[in-house]
Amino acid sequence: MNNHWICLHFPQLPVEVFARHQIDKPVVVTIRQRVVAMNHRSQELGIRIGSSMNTAYTISEDVVSFEREEDKELDKLTHLAQWAYQFTPNVSIKPPHSLLLDVSGCLGLFKGIDNLKRLIREGLDNLGFEVKVGTSGTPLAALLFAEAGLPENPVGPELVQSLAPVAVHYLRIEENIKDTLHQMGISHCRQLFELPMDGLNRRFGVFFTDYLQRLTGEKPDPQKHIDSTPRFRSDITFLADVTNLESLAFPLKRLLGELQEFLIKRQLMTNQFTVKLSHRGHPPREFSVFLANPDNDVQMFLMLSQLKLEKINDMPEVDNISVAARNFFEPESVSGDLFQGTRFKQKDGRIHSKAEEAKAIRLVNMMTARLGPQACFGLSLANDHRPERAWKPVTLAVKDYWQGGAFDTNARPLYLLPAPKALSTEAGAPCMSGKLELLQGPERIDFGWWDNGAVARDYYIAKHHAGSLYWIYQHLDNSRWYLHGIFS
């Protein structure tokens, strides 16, 4: 099987890190007040690479400049690699601005390489990124075609011929080797490939010839792929400071839409994400949104985020907003009978309704967003025989429900007293406005001697003369009787 590699080269990445959605203003990226990258609007105005900011402001007073941050560029490239994972698990990062995708095993799934490239271009265009695509039979050749902006090479034995017109300037080799080749009169790969390999090895070293052999496919070129662990982080930088937090709804919806697309393409859900508001002159503010159940609904994400956003009143200005998520879950597949999801009863006697379940989850999500994740909790059985310790609160973020073993045939009341109440006795029998009739028992609970909370009790179900049922016990140490629970 022929190898198929796709290279995604992002020539505008330094600018898109700061302004990938704002294209109406001229934006430049600088290093020490010298322009090193710009958007197309700046190019149309006549700003050039190497120009000073004084020159740029002379051409247009609307120019917006950012100091280059290579760490941010690498973070954005990592985010794009996570996005590209939806097409193939074999994604490699090639700094500073390129990705390599080994698509040899997925062309059938996407109905050919042309359709796959179309899907990639459309997806990146929706995200606001400009891309140049290169394809070839080796990773280095695909990288070369993309970075040089040359026509894509068909995979096959014509690789060396298709590389012939490429200028040596685009090869990923040391600059001094490029200078030497130009001094020798070698400006294109055609001239380079005509030279004997052993002569090139003696003059330029083994690393140079090894690069050429991997470029042309004479040697294998294994790539290091990204980790399969899903991660999501995306941000938007504003060209002007935002002072009204309500106006963040639109960019926040765009970022949450990216999160939803990421979750759908990776077949995942999340129960938590973090929104961060930043400004160069103020400490950042961030808040986390917790969901009752993992979900991928952008409308739910946006509603809960806006509820959190309403509570922020100490962030006067914002110039960057980001969304990050790390907790991911596989979607649960529900299996039921013919009436699953309807209002009719199931085999277990319960009525299942997706609409009712969605309403309940929506209510819990809204309460959590307003009151905080610790204010809303559920209840679960606990692995403890002592009645007062046989249950525990369970937070929505960590649903550590305890699943018991065999079903306990001993009855338990739904209402327990906060503290057992001592009962009077008559001839050794328990009384409460009259003698209690013991209907069932004893059930002995002798537990907890190892944690300084030992109990040694014999429990009974007792009937009052008025018909009420009580759960009482006799303490084994002093034979005293206590009321602990009331049956409904």
Summary of the structure (lengths in Angstrom):
residues: 488
radius of gyration: 34.1
end to end distance: 72.1
largest distance: 117.5
contacts: 1389
relative contact order: 0.07
helix: 32%
strand: 29%
